[in-house]
Amino acid sequence: MFFNTREAVIPSNHHILILVENLPVPFDRRVWQEAKALAGAGYEVSVICPKGKGHEKSYEVLEGVHIYRHALREASSAAGYLREYCLALFHQTCLSFRVRRRQSIDAIQACNPPDLMFLVALIHKLLFGTRFVFDHHDLSPELYVTKFGRKDIFHRLLCFFERQTFRMADASIATNETFRDIAVARGGMAPDRVVVVKSYPEASRFRRTLADQSLVAPGKHLIGYLGIMGEQDGVETMVRALAEIIHVRKRNDVHGLIIGDGPELGRLKKLAADLNLGDSLRFSGYLSGQPLMAHLSALNIGVIPDPPNEFNDKLSMNKVFEYMMLGLPIVQFNLRQARRDAVEAALVVPEHSPEGLADGILALVDDPQRCEEMSAVGRAVAEREFQWANEARRYLTAYRTVFRRRLDVNDKRHYPAS
């Protein structure tokens, strides 16, 4: 990697490098909010992430954050994931030294999956004493079992890598209380080194606006999904539920919208065509800013089609928070953490099937009074609790604690007790 003369040398404030493997920045909302929070607090911030989702530049500076991107080809098999992760580690390692050439790195934050990025941080920790912060986004062992349905040598390796990540971390950032408990019980982290920082959107940027009128049809209810489309996200169930509503139950007052991107998008579009859904289901692709809010503001019901399993049961899903902030009643399967986050704003469908999801959707479509009550609950909870500013303060406190601990350790080394 060659030094890029466009990358200006910056002052010697604390410099934090964030590693992301599965999504580009700023597309990854949580990571982008964290990066901006750090920059706003006076830290120098760099991010290494893959290209994609409309973010193809190898290097750019956005809102004071230096972003380095590398090519990455997403895998679909266990062996493919191993190749993907090894290639990503190679790019991250090379780019991390390119970043360090611009300015010394005081802390590296790794945002999983996978739980292999501690290896990049380990090099810098051994050579330069760099701190390591683990931003725990996903449960890699559970995700592997969900994708491949087995606990084999790869699963055992993932459990090992997870333990090593926690073992090396100076602090762990958990997305909810369940993840905090896992960090302590399964990862052996000291409780005072684990901080919960939830993935709430910024309220000033995530609120209802004028709906996109091309999506509004008189007398029809628009159900929608927002998010990534991977195999584990269950969007196929929503597509089949819409086909059940239209073709089997002969309802012409419901249509659907799927917002987002992901490895399953092409297959889902083909499935919708095979099911003869036509204009009853639209795929918008990736949206951001005003177009995203205009599409979301056209929705009447938000759908969470993620299947119940050991992985999804523990996740706090961004779309739960986003639907609630917009006052959308939610239909979801019986997912423990999503149910806890959504409280009374969600209708929980007990049977995991397209037919069960169709039942839940129609139950809300046919009960506008219940929808209004759920909408009011969701907005009230969001206004009261979903405050990114509070989460950002906890996040920044975690970093101040990490740096303070290092100063305390150095003081003890230089000034031993008499």
C-alpha positions in Angstrom: 0.0 0.0 0.0 1.4 3.4 -1.0 0.9 6.6 1.0 -1.7 8.8 -0.6 -0.6 12.4 -0.6 -4.3 13.6 -0.5 -4.5 12.2 3.1 -3.5 15.2 5.1 -1.4 14.7 8.2 -3.6 15.5 11.2 -2.9 16.7 14.8 -1.8 14.2 17.5 -5.1 13.8 19.3 -6.3 10.3 20.3 -6.8 8.5 17.0 -9.3 5.6 16.8 -9.4 3.1 13.9 -12.7 1.3 13.3 -12.8 -2.1 11.4 -16.0 -3.3 9.7 -16.1 -6.4 7.5 -19.7 -6.9 6.4 -21.0 -3.5 5.5 -19.6 -0.3 4.0 -19.6 3.0 5.8 -21.6 5.2 6.0 -24.2 2.6 5.0 -23.7 0.8 8.3 -25.7 3.3 10.4 -24.5 2.2 13.8 -20.9 2.5 12.9 -21.4 5.8 11.2 -23.1 7.2 14.2 -20.3 6.0 16.4 -17.7 7.5 14.1 -19.4 10.8 14.1 -19.8 10.8 17.9 -16.1 10.2 18.3 -15.2 12.9 15.8 -17.6 15.3 17.5 -15.9 14.7 20.8 -12.5 15.6 19.4 -11.1 12.2 18.5 -9.4 11.6 15.1 -11.3 8.8 13.4 -10.5 6.4 10.6 -12.6 3.5 9.3 -11.7 0.4 7.2 -14.6 -1.3 5.5 -15.6 -3.0 2.3 -16.9 -1.3 -0.8 -20.5 -1.6 -1.9 -24.0 -0.1 -1.5 -23.1 2.9 -3.6 -19.9 3.5 -1.7 -17.1 2.5 -4.1 -14.3 5.0 -3.4 -11.1 3.5 -2.0 -10.5 6.5 0.1 -12.5 9.6 1.1 -13.1 11.9 4.0 -16.7 12.4 5.1 -17.6 14.8 7.9 -14.0 14.6 9.2 -13.9 10.8 9.2 -11.2 9.1 7.0 -12.7 6.1 5.2 -10.6 3.4 3.6 -12.5 0.8 1.5 -11.4 -2.5 0.0 -13.0 -4.9 -2.4 -14.9 -7.9 -1.0 -16.8 -10.7 -2.5 -19.6 -12.1 -0.2 -19.6 -15.9 0.3 -22.4 -18.4 0.5 -20.7 -21.5 1.9 -18.7 -22.3 5.0 -15.5 -22.6 2.9 -16.4 -19.5 1.1 -16.8 -17.6 4.3 -13.3 -18.7 5.4 -11.9 -17.4 2.1 -13.9 -14.1 2.4 -12.6 -13.5 6.0 -9.0 -14.3 5.1 -9.1 -11.9 2.2 -10.7 -9.2 4.4 -8.1 -9.7 7.1 -5.4 -9.2 4.5 -6.9 -6.0 3.3 -7.6 -4.7 6.8 -4.0 -5.5 7.9 -2.5 -3.7 4.9 -4.8 -0.7 5.3 -4.3 -0.5 9.0 -0.6 0.2 8.4 -1.5 2.7 5.8 -3.6 4.4 8.4 -0.8 4.3 10.9 1.5 5.8 8.4 -0.8 8.8 8.4 -1.0 9.0 12.2 -0.3 6.7 15.1 -3.3 4.7 16.2 -4.3 4.8 19.9 -7.2 2.3 19.8 -8.7 -0.1 17.3 -12.4 -0.9 17.4 -13.5 -4.1 15.7 -17.2 -4.5 14.7 -18.1 -8.1 14.2 -18.9 -10.3 12.3 -16.5 -12.1 12.0 -14.7 -12.5 15.3 -11.3 -12.6 13.5 -10.5 -8.9 13.5 -8.8 -9.1 16.9 -5.9 -10.6 14.9 -5.4 -7.2 13.1 -5.6 -5.4 16.5 -3.3 -7.9 18.1 -0.5 -7.0 15.7 -0.8 -3.3 16.7 -1.2 -4.1 20.3 2.0 -6.2 20.4 4.0 -3.8 18.3 2.7 -0.4 19.5 0.6 -1.0 22.6 -2.6 0.0 20.8 -5.9 -0.5 22.8 -8.6 -2.8 21.5 -12.3 -2.2 21.8 -14.8 -4.9 20.7 -18.1 -3.6 19.3 -20.2 -6.7 19.6 -22.8 -6.6 16.8 -23.6 -10.3 16.1 -23.2 -13.7 17.7 -20.9 -15.4 15.2 -21.3 -19.0 16.6 -25.1 -18.7 16.6 -25.1 -17.1 13.2 -23.1 -20.0 11.8 -25.5 -22.6 13.2 -28.4 -20.6 11.7 -26.9 -20.5 8.3 -25.5 -24.0 8.0 -27.5 -26.0 10.6 -24.5 -27.8 12.2 -21.9 -27.5 14.9 -18.7 -28.7 13.3 -15.0 -27.7 13.4 -15.9 -24.3 11.9 -18.3 -23.7 14.7 -15.7 -24.7 17.3 -13.3 -22.3 15.7 -15.8 -19.5 15.9 -16.3 -20.1 19.6 -12.6 -20.1 20.1 -12.2 -16.8 18.1 -15.0 -15.2 20.1 -13.3 -16.1 23.4 -10.0 -14.7 22.2 -11.7 -11.5 21.1 -13.2 -11.0 24.5 -9.9 -12.0 26.2 -7.9 -9.4 24.3 -10.5 -6.6 24.5 -9.8 -3.6 26.8 -13.6 -2.9 26.6 -16.6 -4.5 24.9 -19.6 -2.5 23.5 -22.8 -4.6 23.7 -25.9 -3.8 21.6 -28.2 -5.0 24.4 -28.3 -6.5 27.8 -28.3 -10.1 26.4 -25.0 -9.4 24.6 -23.6 -7.8 27.8 -24.4 -11.0 29.7 -22.8 -13.1 27.0 -19.6 -10.9 27.2 -19.4 -11.6 31.0 -20.5 -15.2 31.1 -19.2 -16.6 27.9 -16.4 -14.2 27.2 -15.1 -13.8 30.7 -15.2 -10.0 30.6 -15.2 -8.1 33.8 -18.7 -6.4 34.1 -17.1 -3.0 34.5 -15.5 -3.4 31.0 -18.8 -4.0 29.2 -21.0 -1.1 28.2 -24.4 -1.4 26.5 -24.9 1.0 23.6 -28.1 0.5 21.7 -28.5 1.2 18.0 -31.1 3.9 18.0 -31.4 6.1 15.0 -31.0 9.9 15.3 -34.5 11.2 15.9 -33.8 14.4 14.0 -33.0 12.4 10.9 -35.5 9.6 11.3 -39.1 10.9 11.4 -42.1 10.9 9.2 -42.2 13.1 6.1 -44.4 13.5 3.1 -45.0 10.0 1.7 -43.9 9.1 -1.8 -47.2 9.4 -3.6 -46.2 6.7 -6.2 -46.5 4.2 -3.4 -49.9 5.4 -2.1 -52.9 3.6 -3.5 -56.4 4.6 -2.3 -58.1 1.8 -0.4 -54.9 -0.3 -0.1 -52.7 -1.0 2.9 -48.9 -0.9 2.2 -46.9 -3.4 4.3 -43.1 -3.0 4.3 -39.7 -4.4 5.2 -36.6 -2.3 5.8 -33.2 -3.9 6.1 -30.5 -6.3 4.8 -31.7 -9.3 2.8 -29.6 -12.2 3.8 -30.6 -15.8 4.1 -31.1 -15.5 7.9 -33.4 -12.5 7.6 -36.4 -14.4 6.5 -37.6 -12.0 3.8 -38.7 -14.9 1.6 -41.4 -15.6 4.2 -42.8 -12.1 3.7 -42.9 -12.5 -0.1 -44.7 -15.8 0.3 -47.1 -14.3 2.9 -48.0 -11.6 0.4 -48.7 -14.3 -2.2 -50.9 -16.1 0.3 -52.9 -12.9 1.0 -53.4 -12.0 -2.7 -53.8 -15.3 -4.5 -55.2 -17.7 -1.8 -57.2 -15.3 0.4 -58.2 -13.1 -2.6 -57.4 -9.8 -0.9 -56.7 -7.0 -3.3 -56.4 -4.3 -0.6 -52.8 -5.2 0.5 -49.6 -4.6 -1.3 -45.9 -4.7 -0.3 -42.7 -2.8 -0.4 -39.2 -4.1 0.4 -36.5 -1.5 1.1 -32.8 -2.5 1.2 -30.2 -4.6 -0.4 -28.3 -7.8 0.2 -27.2 -11.1 -1.2 -30.8 -12.5 -1.4 -32.2 -9.6 -3.4 -31.9 -11.1 -6.9 -33.4 -14.4 -5.7 -36.3 -12.7 -3.9 -37.1 -10.7 -7.1 -37.3 -13.9 -9.1 -39.4 -15.5 -6.4 -41.9 -12.6 -6.5 -42.1 -12.9 -10.3 -42.6 -16.7 -10.1 -45.4 -16.1 -7.6 -47.0 -13.7 -10.0 -47.0 -10.8 -7.6 -46.4 -8.2 -10.3 -47.0 -4.6 -9.1 -48.3 -5.9 -5.7 -44.7 -6.1 -4.4 -42.1 -3.5 -5.1 -38.3 -3.6 -4.4 -36.8 -0.2 -4.0 -33.2 -1.2 -3.5 -30.9 0.7 -1.1 -32.2 4.1 -0.1 -31.0 6.8 2.2 -31.9 10.3 3.3 -35.1 11.9 2.1 -36.0 9.2 -0.4 -35.8 6.6 2.4 -38.0 8.6 4.7 -40.6 9.3 1.9 -40.8 5.5 1.2 -41.1 4.6 4.9 -43.7 7.3 5.5 -45.9 5.5 2.9 -46.0 2.3 5.0 -49.0 1.3 7.1 -47.4 -1.8 8.7 -43.8 -2.8 9.4 -42.9 -6.5 9.0 -40.1 -8.3 10.8 -40.0 -11.7 9.0 -36.8 -13.0 10.8 -37.4 -16.6 11.8 -37.2 -17.7 15.4 -33.9 -19.3 16.2 -31.0 -19.1 18.7 -29.4 -16.2 16.7 -32.4 -14.0 16.0 -33.8 -14.6 19.5 -31.0 -12.5 21.1 -30.7 -9.6 18.6 -31.9 -6.1 19.0 -33.0 -5.3 15.4 -32.6 -1.9 13.9 -35.9 -2.1 12.1 -37.8 -2.6 15.4 -36.5 0.8 16.6 -37.0 2.4 13.2 -40.6 1.2 12.8 -41.4 2.4 16.3 -39.9 5.8 15.8 -42.2 6.2 12.7 -45.3 4.9 14.6 -45.7 1.8 12.5 -47.5 -1.1 14.0 -45.3 -4.2 13.7 -45.9 -7.8 12.8 -43.2 -10.3 13.9 -42.6 -13.8 14.9 -41.9 -14.8 18.5 -38.4 -13.4 19.0 -37.5 -12.8 22.6 -35.3 -9.7 22.3 -37.4 -8.1 19.5 -40.5 -8.7 21.5 -38.9 -7.1 24.5 -37.8 -4.1 22.5 -41.1 -3.6 20.7 -43.4 -4.1 23.8 -47.0 -3.5 22.8 -46.1 -2.0 19.4 -45.8 -5.5 17.9 -48.3 -8.2 17.1 -46.4 -11.5 17.8 -47.3 -14.3 15.4 -46.9 -17.7 17.1 -46.6 -19.9 14.0 -43.5 -19.4 11.9 -44.9 -19.8 8.4 -46.0 -17.6 5.4 -49.6 -18.4 6.4 -49.0 -17.4 10.0 -47.4 -14.1 8.9 -50.4 -13.5 6.5 -52.7 -14.0 9.5 -50.9 -11.4 11.5 -50.8 -8.9 8.7 -54.5 -9.2 8.0 -55.4 -9.1 11.7 -53.9 -5.6 11.7 -55.2 -4.5 8.3 -58.7 -5.4 9.5 -58.4 -3.7 12.9 -57.5 0.0 12.4 -58.3 0.8 16.0 -55.6 -1.7 17.2 -53.2 -0.2 14.7 -53.7 3.3 16.1 -53.1 2.0 19.6 -50.0 0.2 18.7 -48.7 3.2 16.7 -49.2 5.4 19.7 -47.4 3.0 22.0 -44.5 2.7 19.6 -44.1 6.5 19.3 -44.4 7.0 23.0 -41.7 4.5 23.9 -39.4 5.8 21.1 -39.8 9.4 22.3 -39.1 8.4 25.8 -36.3 5.9 25.4 -34.8 5.9 21.9 -32.3 8.7 22.4 -29.1 8.3 20.5 -27.5 11.2 22.3 -27.7 9.1 25.6 -26.2 6.1 23.9 -23.4 8.2 22.4 -22.5 9.5 25.8 -22.2 5.9 27.1 -20.1 5.1 24.1 -17.8 8.0 24.6 -17.5 7.2 28.3 -16.3 3.7 27.5 -13.4 5.2 25.5 -12.6 7.7 28.2 -12.4 4.8 30.6 -10.2 2.8 28.3 -7.7 5.6 27.9 -7.9 6.5 31.6 -7.1 2.9 32.6 -4.0 3.0 30.4 -2.9 6.2 32.0 -3.4 4.7 35.4 -1.4 1.6 34.5 1.4 3.8 33.1 1.4 5.8 36.3 1.8 2.7 38.4 4.7 1.5 36.2 6.5 4.8 36.5 5.7 5.5 40.2 5.7 2.1 42.1 4.4 2.0 45.6 7.0 2.7 48.2 
